[in-house]
Amino acid sequence: MKLQKFRWSKVYESAEEELLDFLQARKITAKRQTAEAFSELNGQTTAQETTFWCAEGSCKLDVGSQQLSMQPGDAVRMPAHMDYTITAGLSSCVWYIS
């Protein structure tokens, strides 16, 4: 399996509350995480297939040689055992991991 980016929202200006409703309706349990503007969380590894759900702000997800920009309403599904780095954008970032 390779990286799969998709939209969880059809609305461009999505909000965290909408994501929480979306996840609850689908019975998806996810953990909330945040990063301040321009901070970098590197050396992360997925233990199992993981989905990142961007709720607020923006970030860049680096996985190997791939760079994905994420905005509210975006999600990325990653296979297990992938190393990645998240860099928050100008207005920080809130995302959920399931």
Stockholm file with secondary structure:
# STOCKHOLM 1.0

chainA/1-98         MKLQKFRWSKVYESAEEELLDFLQARKITAKRQTAEAFSELNGQTTAQETTFWCAEGSCKLDVGSQQLSMQPGDAVRMPAHMDYTITAGLSSCVWYIS
#=GR chainA/1-98 SS CCCEEEESCSSTTCCHHHHHHHHHHTTCCCEEEEECTTCEEEEEECSSCEEEEEEEEEEEEEETTEEEEECTTEEEEECTTCEEEEEEEEEEEEEEEC
#=GC SS_cons        CCCEEEESCSSTTCCHHHHHHHHHHTTCCCEEEEECTTCEEEEEECSSCEEEEEEEEEEEEEETTEEEEECTTEEEEECTTCEEEEEEEEEEEEEEEC
//
